[in-house]
Amino acid sequence: MAYEKAFTVLRMTTGLLFLLHGLAKLQKGMDAVTQMFGDLGLPWWLAYLVLGIELIGGLVFLLGIGAKYAAWGLAGVMTGAIVTVKWKQGFIGGYELDLILLAVTICVGFQQTKARPG
C-alpha cells in the first residue's frame, strides 16, 4: 500500500513537471520554440509534437488515466532531449535530471494494472 502511494506521488509530480514544461513552451511562444528546434537541426514541426506530448502526457500522468501509455511518448521526448541537447553537456549540469525523468516514465510504462473485480 505504501509503495502504491509513493508511486502515485512520483507519477503525479512527474506529470506536473511535464505539464509545466509544455505550458512554458506556450508562454514562450511557439515561434521561438520552433526556431530553437531548427537551431538544433531538428524539424520545426517536432516542436508541436513535443508540446502535445508534454501537455497531454503531463495531464494524463497527473490524472493517472492511461499514464502507462502516455509514458512511452514522454520517454521518447526525454530520450530525444538527452541525445540532441543534453548529452554534449555531460552528466552533471547536462542530462542527469533528464535521465531520472526518463527512468520514471519507463517505470510508469511498465507498471502493471490491477484486474478489476467483477
Number of C-alpha atoms within 10 A of each C-alpha: 6 7 8 9 10 11 16 17 13 17 24 20 15 21 28 20 19 24 23 16 16 22 15 14 20 16 9 11 11 16 12 13 19 19 15 14 16 15 11 12 10 14 12 18 11 14 21 16 12 20 22 15 24 26 23 19 29 28 22 23 30 22 14 17 11 12 23 21 16 22 27 20 21 28 23 16 19 23 18 14 15 22 12 14 13 21 13 11 11 11 14 9 9 15 21 15 15 19 18 13 20 21 14 19 28 18 17 23 19 13 13 9 7 6 6 5 4 3
